[in-house]
Amino acid sequence: MTLPNIPVPSFTHLPSLLPSSAGWISIAQIAIAILLVIAILLQQRGSGLSSAFGGQGGVYYQKRGFEKVLYWSTIVLGALFAGAAFLMLLV
């Protein structure tokens, strides 16, 4: 007994609903940019060059806990954003 020969529909003629590789990189770059802005805005005010402009300064303290995680995540997000921007040049 043989099974009937039923044609299988081909969907290769339909446009893809998923973005191309450049589209995925753009989406990732936007997400990284939003996270980077949030990480920068959450960092403590009054650090850096603020002592030169009348802010509090002269006291060195070590970053601990969430402040340290935020500091390193800002560096990582900045590197990822730069890498995504460079990757967009190649694609």
N, C-alpha and C positions, 0 to 999 in steps of 0.2 A: 504494500500500500504506500503510495507516494503522497506527499502533502501538496496542496495546490500552490502554484507559483504566484505569490502575492507581491506586487511591486512595493518597495519601500520608498516613501517620499524622501526627496533630497532637499535639504534646506540651505544649500550652498549659495543659492541665488539671493537669499535674504540678507540685508545688511546686518552687521554685527551690532549687538546692543552693548557690548563691552567696549570701553575706550581702548585706543591703541596704546603702545608702550609710552609714547610721548604724553598721552592723556593721563596715564597712571602716574607718571612722574610729576605732571602739573598738579594733580590732586594731592600727591604726597608733599609737594613743595608748599602748597597753600596750607595744608595741615601743620607742617613744620613751622611755617611762618607765624601762624596763630599761636602755637605753643611757645615759640621763642618770644613773642611779644608779651605773653602772659608771664613767662619766667622772668623776663627783664623787669616788668612792672611790679612783680612780687618781691624783688630784692630790696634790701634795707635802704632806706633813704639816708643821706648824709654820709655815705662812704665815698671813697675815691678822692677826687679833687675838691671836695666841698670845703675842706679846711682852707684852701687858697682863697675862697670867696666868702669867708666869714662863718662857715659852718663849724661844727664840732670836729676837732681833729687832734692829732698828737697822741692818741691812745691806740695801741695795737691790740687787737684781740683776735683769737682764733675762731674760725667759723666752726660751728658745731650743729649737729642734728639736721633739722630741715633746711637751715641756711646753707649748710655744706652741700646737701643734696641738690638744692636749687642752683647753687653756684656751678657745680659740675654738670648738671643737666643743661644749663645755659650754654656751656662750652660745647657739649655734645650736640645740642640742637643747632648751634651755629655752624659746626663742622658739617652736620648732615644737610643743612640748608645750602651751604657752599658746594657740597658734593652734588646735590640735586641740581643746582644751577649749572654746574659744569657738565653734568650728564645731559642736561637739556641742550647744551651746545653741540654735543656729539650726536644726538638723535635727530 
